[in-house]
Amino acid sequence: MTAQPKISFVSLGCPKALVDSERIITRLRAEGYELVKTHQGADAVIVNTCGFLDSAKAESLEAIGAALSENGKVIVTGCMGAEPEQIRDRFPGVLAITGPQAYESVMGAVHEAVPPAHDPFLDLVPPQGVKLTPRHYAYLKISEGCNNRCTFCIIPKLRGDLVSRPAGDVLWEAEKLVAAGVKELLVVSQDTSAYGVDIKYATSTWQDREVRARFLDLSRELGSLGAWVRLHYVYPYPHVDEVVELMAQGTVLPYLDIPFQHASPTVLKAMRRPASQEKTADRIRSWREICPDLAIRSTFIVGFPGETEEDFEFLLQWLAEAKLERVGCFKYEPVRGATANDLGLPAVPPEVQQSRWERFMAAQQAISAKRLQSRVGRRIKVIIDEAGPTVAKGRSQWDAPEIDGAVYVSSRRPLRVGDMLTVKVERADAYDLHGIAV
């Protein structure tokens, strides 16, 4: 029997990049390559990079350097690969550099560096492919690229315009994941609510029927598979109202991840954010009337060029009115190649950025604590992420993995990763819930 070539893999960046990594790893396993956890002893290393922020680029460059130091045979892919010169200038010894979603190019580079050793007993992969997430949840990418042109973002330059997958392909993949034991599907893309617009909402076949490539139709069909369906990166377009109705019906989770980024009209105009932002607070109120259990998470940027104290105060007032359940905040970082660099707006000093970040997080912490306190006394569904001898760590329908809070569950019986159970909430702190299994 021929020894399997060994590949070490580093995956950096967002869930969309993680899906890219999963697809590459699935191809590797299908062709008989073995995945190993250390660079030393591997026949080659693949580094899937992130190139969105300077800090992410620094992490990617550090990972490439470490791989070269420990192994020497390195293939680079991902968003940072869309600008290969900055990698070549620092690491001329890398074997190949490809951009994001370039699966064939990555595999071509692997074949050249380490030809596959075919063996019918080894070239096996599970039907759902190889996943980098725990067995009980998986990311489901429904499109590539983005049609928006936000001034702080270079994703369209790295990944191109929106390219939606046929609904039948997405549903086939989701069906395979659920059959393999996945209990939560996390839908991701750059602009999830724009799904299908590029292909004019074309129909495709799934389970002997035609399904349109529309956000609403796809959400409804995914909800029929029996798993939790969580929607990420949704812009507040009017047609999202229809999907909120599905949440009220229990078809998909009452959870929306909406990257608002700011609230001040002046800053939003400079950012060139899509969707009408002026009446967003009104839309949130109407959503909660449709689905009272709805939880909204979002991310915001403070210190964007030209942001005044008045703009920031407007954001704080909006935050107090919107009362979002889960919020992250970032201090603005200039990204090379982003339009924001050429707007001619004054930079916000680092000390002012830091002060605004601290004020923002303090304001949101109080909101989060109050929202969570309203869950105390309720019985809620929880999925377990980490087992423990007496206390397990899980998540509710209002919490996405790795980015939101947790539910700490006391139980007299052993709980396993992936278990779904009912929990009575006994107390809450600023970010997490604590309860007992019932």
C-alpha positions as CSV (number, residue, x, y, z in Angstrom):
1,M,0.0,0.0,0.0
2,T,1.4,3.4,-1.0
3,A,1.9,5.8,1.9
4,Q,-0.5,8.8,1.9
5,P,1.1,12.2,1.2
6,K,0.6,14.4,4.3
7,I,-0.7,18.0,4.2
8,S,-0.8,20.4,7.1
9,F,-3.5,23.0,6.8
10,V,-4.0,26.5,8.4
11,S,-7.4,28.2,8.0
12,L,-7.6,31.9,9.0
13,G,-10.4,34.5,8.6
14,C,-14.2,34.4,8.5
15,P,-16.7,31.6,8.2
16,K,-16.7,32.1,4.4
17,A,-13.0,31.3,4.3
18,L,-13.6,28.3,6.6
19,V,-16.0,26.9,4.0
20,D,-13.4,27.4,1.3
21,S,-11.0,25.5,3.5
22,E,-13.5,22.7,4.0
23,R,-13.9,22.4,0.2
24,I,-10.2,22.2,-0.3
25,I,-9.8,19.6,2.4
26,T,-12.6,17.6,1.0
27,R,-10.8,17.5,-2.3
28,L,-7.6,16.6,-0.6
29,R,-9.1,13.7,1.3
30,A,-11.0,12.5,-1.9
31,E,-7.6,12.2,-3.6
32,G,-6.0,10.3,-0.8
33,Y,-4.1,13.0,1.0
34,E,-3.8,12.7,4.8
35,L,-4.4,15.8,6.9
36,V,-1.9,16.2,9.8
37,K,-1.9,18.7,12.7
38,T,1.8,19.7,12.6
39,H,3.9,21.3,9.9
40,Q,6.9,19.2,10.7
41,G,6.9,15.9,8.8
42,A,4.2,17.1,6.4
43,D,4.9,16.9,2.7
44,A,3.4,20.5,2.2
45,V,1.5,23.2,4.1
46,I,-1.5,25.1,2.8
47,V,-2.3,28.5,4.4
48,N,-5.7,29.9,3.7
49,T,-5.2,33.6,4.5
50,C,-7.4,36.6,5.5
51,G,-6.7,40.0,3.9
52,F,-9.5,42.2,5.2
53,L,-7.7,44.2,7.9
54,D,-4.0,45.0,8.4
55,S,-4.1,43.0,11.7
56,A,-5.5,40.0,9.8
57,K,-2.8,40.4,7.1
58,A,-0.2,40.4,9.8
59,E,-1.6,37.2,11.3
60,S,-1.6,35.6,7.8
61,L,2.0,36.6,7.2
62,E,3.0,35.3,10.5
63,A,1.3,31.9,9.7
64,I,3.1,31.8,6.3
65,G,6.4,32.6,8.0
66,A,5.9,29.9,10.6
67,A,5.0,27.3,8.0
68,L,8.1,28.1,5.9
69,S,10.3,27.9,9.0
70,E,8.9,24.6,10.2
71,N,8.3,22.9,6.8
72,G,9.6,24.9,3.8
73,K,7.0,23.8,1.3
74,V,4.1,26.3,1.5
75,I,1.1,27.0,-0.7
76,V,-0.8,30.2,0.0
77,T,-4.5,30.8,-0.8
78,G,-7.4,33.0,0.3
79,C,-8.2,36.7,0.3
80,M,-4.6,37.9,0.8
81,G,-3.6,35.8,-2.2
82,A,-5.6,38.3,-4.4
83,E,-2.7,40.7,-3.9
84,P,0.2,38.2,-4.2
85,E,3.0,40.8,-4.4
86,Q,2.9,41.5,-0.7
87,I,3.4,37.8,0.0
88,R,6.1,37.3,-2.6
89,D,8.0,40.4,-1.5
90,R,8.3,39.0,2.0
91,F,8.3,35.2,1.3
92,P,9.7,34.6,-2.2
93,G,10.1,30.9,-1.3
94,V,6.4,30.0,-1.2
95,L,5.5,27.4,-3.8
96,A,2.3,29.0,-5.1
97,I,-0.2,31.8,-4.3
98,T,-3.8,31.8,-5.3
99,G,-6.8,34.0,-4.5
100,P,-10.0,33.1,-2.7
101,Q,-12.3,30.4,-4.1
102,A,-9.5,29.2,-6.4
103,Y,-10.0,25.5,-5.5
104,E,-8.6,24.1,-8.8
105,S,-5.5,26.3,-8.6
106,V,-4.8,25.2,-5.1
107,M,-5.2,21.5,-6.0
108,G,-3.0,22.1,-9.1
109,A,-0.3,23.5,-6.8
110,V,-0.6,20.5,-4.4
111,H,-0.4,18.1,-7.3
112,E,2.8,19.7,-8.5
113,A,4.4,19.8,-5.1
114,V,3.1,16.5,-3.8
115,P,1.6,14.1,-6.4
116,P,-1.3,12.1,-5.0
117,A,-0.9,8.5,-4.1
118,H,-4.1,6.8,-5.3
119,D,-5.4,3.9,-3.3
120,P,-9.0,2.6,-3.4
121,F,-9.0,1.8,0.3
122,L,-7.8,5.3,1.3
123,D,-9.5,7.7,-1.2
124,L,-12.7,7.9,0.9
125,V,-14.5,11.0,2.2
126,P,-17.9,11.2,4.0
127,P,-20.8,12.3,1.8
128,Q,-21.0,15.7,3.5
129,G,-17.3,16.4,2.9
130,V,-14.6,17.1,5.5
131,K,-15.6,19.8,8.0
132,L,-13.5,21.9,10.3
133,T,-16.4,22.6,12.7
134,P,-17.6,20.3,15.4
135,R,-19.9,17.6,14.1
136,H,-23.1,19.2,15.4
137,Y,-23.0,22.4,13.4
138,A,-21.7,23.5,10.0
139,Y,-21.4,26.7,7.9
140,L,-23.4,26.7,4.7
141,K,-22.2,29.2,2.1
142,I,-24.9,30.2,-0.4
143,S,-23.0,32.7,-2.5
144,E,-19.6,34.2,-3.3
145,G,-18.6,37.8,-3.7
146,C,-20.5,41.0,-3.2
147,N,-22.2,43.7,-5.2
148,N,-21.9,46.4,-2.5
149,R,-19.1,48.9,-2.6
150,C,-18.6,50.0,1.0
151,T,-15.7,52.4,1.2
152,F,-14.0,50.6,4.1
153,C,-14.1,47.1,2.5
154,I,-12.0,45.5,-0.3
155,I,-13.9,42.2,-0.3
156,P,-15.3,42.8,-3.9
157,K,-11.8,43.4,-5.1
158,L,-10.7,40.1,-3.4
159,R,-13.7,37.9,-4.1
160,G,-15.5,39.6,-7.0
161,D,-19.2,40.4,-7.5
162,L,-22.1,38.4,-6.2
163,V,-22.3,34.8,-7.5
164,S,-25.2,32.9,-6.0
165,R,-25.3,29.1,-5.9
166,P,-28.3,27.4,-7.4
167,A,-30.9,26.7,-4.7
168,G,-30.8,23.0,-5.5
169,D,-27.1,22.8,-4.9
170,V,-27.3,24.5,-1.6
171,L,-30.2,22.3,-0.4
172,W,-28.5,19.2,-1.6
173,E,-25.4,20.1,0.5
174,A,-27.6,21.0,3.5
175,E,-29.4,17.7,3.3
176,K,-26.2,15.8,3.3
177,L,-25.0,17.7,6.3
178,V,-28.1,17.0,8.3
179,A,-28.0,13.3,7.3
180,A,-24.5,13.2,8.7
181,G,-25.6,14.5,12.1
182,V,-25.4,18.3,11.8
183,K,-28.0,19.9,14.0
184,E,-27.4,23.5,13.2
185,L,-26.8,25.1,9.8
186,L,-25.2,28.5,9.8
187,V,-26.0,30.3,6.5
188,V,-23.2,32.6,5.4
189,S,-22.3,34.8,2.5
190,Q,-21.1,38.4,2.0
191,D,-24.7,39.6,1.6
192,T,-27.2,36.8,2.4
193,S,-30.3,38.8,1.8
194,A,-29.1,39.6,-1.8
195,Y,-29.1,35.9,-2.6
196,G,-30.3,35.1,-6.1
197,V,-30.4,38.6,-7.5
198,D,-27.5,37.9,-9.9
199,I,-29.1,34.9,-11.4
200,K,-32.6,36.5,-11.5
201,Y,-33.9,34.1,-8.8
202,A,-33.6,31.2,-11.2
203,T,-35.3,27.9,-10.2
204,S,-33.4,24.6,-9.8
205,T,-34.5,21.1,-8.9
206,W,-34.4,19.6,-5.4
207,Q,-36.4,16.6,-4.3
208,D,-38.2,16.5,-7.6
209,R,-39.5,20.0,-7.4
210,E,-38.4,23.5,-8.5
211,V,-37.1,25.9,-5.9
212,R,-36.4,29.6,-6.6
213,A,-33.1,31.1,-5.7
214,R,-34.7,33.6,-3.3
215,F,-33.8,34.4,0.3
216,L,-37.3,33.6,1.4
217,D,-37.7,30.3,-0.5
218,L,-34.2,29.0,0.4
219,S,-34.8,29.8,4.1
220,R,-38.2,28.0,4.1
221,E,-36.7,24.9,2.4
222,L,-33.7,24.8,4.8
223,G,-36.1,25.1,7.7
224,S,-37.9,21.9,6.5
225,L,-34.8,19.7,7.1
226,G,-35.2,19.5,10.8
227,A,-32.1,21.3,11.9
228,W,-31.6,24.8,13.4
229,V,-31.1,27.3,10.6
230,R,-29.2,30.5,11.6
231,L,-28.9,33.4,9.2
232,H,-25.8,35.5,9.1
233,Y,-24.7,38.7,7.3
234,V,-28.3,39.8,6.4
235,Y,-28.7,43.4,5.2
236,P,-32.0,45.1,6.3
237,Y,-33.7,45.1,2.9
238,P,-37.6,45.2,3.0
239,H,-38.0,41.6,1.9
240,V,-36.3,40.4,5.1
241,D,-39.7,41.0,6.7
242,E,-41.0,37.9,5.0
243,V,-38.2,35.8,6.5
244,V,-38.9,37.2,10.0
245,E,-42.4,35.7,9.6
246,L,-40.7,32.3,9.1
247,M,-38.9,32.9,12.4
248,A,-42.3,33.6,14.1
249,Q,-43.5,30.3,12.7
250,G,-40.5,28.4,14.1
251,T,-39.2,27.5,10.6
252,V,-35.8,29.2,11.1
253,L,-34.2,30.5,14.3
254,P,-35.4,33.9,15.5
255,Y,-31.9,35.3,15.0
256,L,-30.6,37.9,12.5
257,D,-26.9,38.9,12.1
258,I,-27.1,42.3,10.5
259,P,-23.8,44.3,10.0
260,F,-25.2,47.8,10.7
261,Q,-21.7,49.3,11.2
262,H,-23.0,52.7,12.3
263,A,-26.2,54.7,12.7
264,S,-25.2,58.3,11.9
265,P,-26.5,59.2,8.4
266,T,-23.3,61.2,7.8
267,V,-21.0,58.3,8.6
268,L,-23.2,55.7,6.8
269,K,-23.1,57.9,3.7
270,A,-19.3,58.1,3.8
271,M,-19.2,54.3,4.3
272,R,-21.6,53.9,1.4
273,R,-23.6,51.3,3.2
274,P,-26.4,49.5,1.2
275,A,-30.1,49.4,2.2
276,S,-32.0,52.3,3.6
277,Q,-30.7,53.1,7.1
278,E,-32.9,56.0,8.0
279,K,-35.8,53.9,9.1
280,T,-33.9,50.9,10.5
281,A,-35.1,51.4,14.1
282,D,-38.7,51.4,12.8
283,R,-38.0,48.2,10.9
284,I,-36.5,46.5,14.0
285,R,-39.6,47.4,16.0
286,S,-41.9,45.9,13.3
287,W,-39.8,42.8,13.2
288,R,-40.2,42.4,16.9
289,E,-43.9,42.8,16.6
290,I,-43.9,40.0,14.1
291,C,-41.5,37.8,16.1
292,P,-41.2,38.9,19.8
293,D,-38.5,36.4,20.4
294,L,-36.2,37.8,17.7
295,A,-32.6,38.4,18.7
296,I,-30.4,40.7,16.6
297,R,-26.7,40.7,16.6
298,S,-24.5,43.3,14.8
299,T,-21.1,44.8,14.4
300,F,-20.2,48.5,14.5
301,I,-17.2,50.6,13.6
302,V,-16.1,53.6,15.7
303,G,-13.5,56.1,14.6
304,F,-14.3,56.0,10.9
305,P,-12.7,59.0,9.1
306,G,-14.7,62.1,9.7
307,E,-16.7,60.7,12.6
308,T,-17.5,63.6,14.9
309,E,-18.5,63.5,18.5
310,E,-22.1,64.3,17.4
311,D,-22.0,61.3,15.0
312,F,-20.8,59.0,17.9
313,E,-23.5,60.4,20.3
314,F,-26.1,59.7,17.6
315,L,-24.8,56.1,17.4
316,L,-25.1,55.7,21.2
317,Q,-28.7,57.1,21.2
318,W,-29.6,54.7,18.3
319,L,-28.1,51.8,20.3
320,A,-30.2,52.7,23.3
321,E,-33.3,52.7,21.2
322,A,-32.6,49.6,19.1
323,K,-31.7,47.5,22.2
324,L,-29.8,44.8,20.2
325,E,-29.1,41.5,21.9
326,R,-25.6,40.9,20.7
327,V,-23.1,43.5,19.5
328,G,-19.5,43.7,18.6
329,C,-17.5,46.9,18.0
330,F,-14.2,47.5,16.2
331,K,-12.0,50.5,16.0
332,Y,-11.5,51.6,12.4
333,E,-8.4,50.3,10.7
334,P,-7.4,51.7,7.3
335,V,-7.2,49.0,4.7
336,R,-4.9,49.4,1.8
337,G,-6.9,49.7,-1.4
338,A,-10.1,50.8,0.3
339,T,-11.9,53.8,-1.0
340,A,-12.2,55.3,2.5
341,N,-8.5,56.2,2.3
342,D,-9.3,58.7,-0.6
343,L,-12.4,60.4,0.8
344,G,-10.3,63.3,2.2
345,L,-11.9,63.0,5.6
346,P,-9.9,63.7,8.8
347,A,-8.6,60.6,10.7
348,V,-9.9,60.1,14.2
349,P,-7.0,60.0,16.6
350,P,-6.3,56.6,18.2
351,E,-6.9,57.9,21.7
352,V,-10.4,59.2,20.6
353,Q,-11.1,55.9,18.9
354,Q,-10.2,54.0,22.1
355,S,-12.4,56.3,24.3
356,R,-15.3,55.9,21.9
357,W,-14.9,52.1,21.8
358,E,-14.9,51.9,25.6
359,R,-18.0,54.1,25.9
360,F,-19.8,52.0,23.2
361,M,-19.0,48.7,24.9
362,A,-20.1,50.0,28.3
363,A,-23.4,51.2,26.9
364,Q,-24.0,47.9,25.1
365,Q,-23.0,45.8,28.2
366,A,-25.8,47.4,30.1
367,I,-28.3,46.7,27.3
368,S,-27.1,43.1,26.9
369,A,-27.4,42.5,30.7
370,K,-31.0,43.8,30.7
371,R,-32.0,41.8,27.6
372,L,-30.6,38.6,29.1
373,Q,-32.2,39.3,32.5
374,S,-35.6,39.0,30.7
375,R,-34.8,35.3,29.9
376,V,-34.5,34.4,33.6
377,G,-37.3,32.0,34.6
378,R,-37.9,30.8,31.0
379,R,-37.4,27.3,29.7
380,I,-35.3,27.4,26.5
381,K,-33.8,25.0,24.0
382,V,-30.0,24.7,24.2
383,I,-27.4,22.9,22.1
384,I,-24.3,21.7,23.9
385,D,-20.9,22.7,22.6
386,E,-18.6,21.6,25.5
387,A,-19.3,18.8,27.9
388,G,-18.3,19.0,31.6
389,P,-18.5,16.8,34.7
390,T,-21.3,18.9,36.3
391,V,-21.7,22.0,34.1
392,A,-21.8,21.9,30.3
393,K,-21.4,24.9,28.0
394,G,-24.1,25.4,25.3
395,R,-25.9,28.0,23.3
396,S,-29.5,29.0,22.9
397,Q,-31.4,29.9,19.7
398,W,-30.2,33.5,20.2
399,D,-26.4,32.6,20.2
400,A,-24.1,31.8,17.3
401,P,-21.0,29.8,18.0
402,E,-17.8,31.6,18.9
403,I,-19.2,35.1,18.5
404,D,-22.1,35.3,21.0
405,G,-22.7,34.4,24.6
406,A,-23.2,31.0,26.1
407,V,-25.6,29.1,28.3
408,Y,-24.0,27.2,31.2
409,V,-26.0,24.1,32.1
410,S,-26.0,22.2,35.3
411,S,-27.2,18.7,35.0
412,R,-27.4,15.5,37.0
413,R,-27.0,13.4,33.9
414,P,-24.0,13.5,31.6
415,L,-24.4,15.8,28.7
416,R,-22.6,15.2,25.4
417,V,-21.5,17.6,22.7
418,G,-24.3,18.0,20.2
419,D,-27.1,17.2,22.7
420,M,-30.2,19.4,22.4
421,L,-32.2,19.8,25.6
422,T,-34.5,22.1,27.5
423,V,-33.0,24.3,30.2
424,K,-34.6,26.4,32.9
425,V,-32.7,29.7,33.1
426,E,-32.0,30.6,36.7
427,R,-29.7,33.7,36.3
428,A,-28.0,35.9,33.8
429,D,-24.9,38.1,33.8
430,A,-23.8,40.7,31.2
431,Y,-23.3,38.2,28.4
432,D,-24.2,34.6,29.4
433,L,-27.1,32.6,30.9
434,H,-27.0,30.0,33.6
435,G,-29.6,27.3,34.1
436,I,-30.4,23.7,34.9
437,A,-31.4,20.8,32.6
438,V,-35.0,19.8,32.9
